Amino acid sequence: MLLSLLLFFTLCIAALLLWVPFTFEIEVVREEDQAYAAVHWRVLGLAVSLTPIIRAVGRTVEAQFRAMLPQSVVSDPRLAAARLRELTAHVTNRGKRMRIMMGLAVQEILSLNLQMVLGLADPFLTAAACGCAWAALAPLVVALEAKSLLLSYPRISITPSYQRAALEIRFHCIFRFRLGQIIRDMVRTFASSMAQRIHKGVVR
């Protein structure tokens, strides 16, 4: 009897962990007088700071990149090219893993706010920079809307600063995910990959 109750309780906890939403909040501010970044896990009305963990991971990644950089001037062009290819492959692989993780984790975006102030001390360059920023952000927003990830309309503004050189950013995002959905998506991705491999093997 006790074993059955314990098993039932364990199954209930597992089901709860699989389907309860995990909500995270990211805030990044870069202005003339302040600059900080914060990551919080919101649970039961409380905000648990994950910033120390993120900073520790960031320092580890930075140390890995520094270790891959040459400690002195490389005179051999072939050795320099090999180092560059190694560093490029490392950055590409890490970026690919990050995109996969973010694609699995970011399932519902509750709020997305971005405010930018750009100024390059020249009217033409400032206008061109703002245009490039919009050109980079627009496809991202369209892709998020196409995947139905945005639960509210994003608020994005890019303000040119023609009088002075400036780069000010205020970014605030709240998103959530469920472990059950992540496991389902991972299984679906694995099954699709296996089906493609089998199909390629049959075609060959």
CORVENJO-V816709 format. One record per run of one state. SS is the DSSP state (hx for helix, st for strand, lp for the rest). FROM is the first residue (numbers start at 1). TO is the last residue. Records with the same first field share a line. If there is no record, write none. Layout:
SS=FROM-TO + FROM-TO
This chain:
lp=1-1 + 20-21 + 31-34 + 44-45 + 50-50 + 69-76 + 106-107 + 120-122 + 147-149 + 151-154 + 161-165 + 178-178 + 204-204
hx=2-19 + 51-68 + 77-105 + 123-146 + 179-203
st=22-30 + 35-43 + 46-49 + 108-119 + 150-150 + 155-160 + 166-177
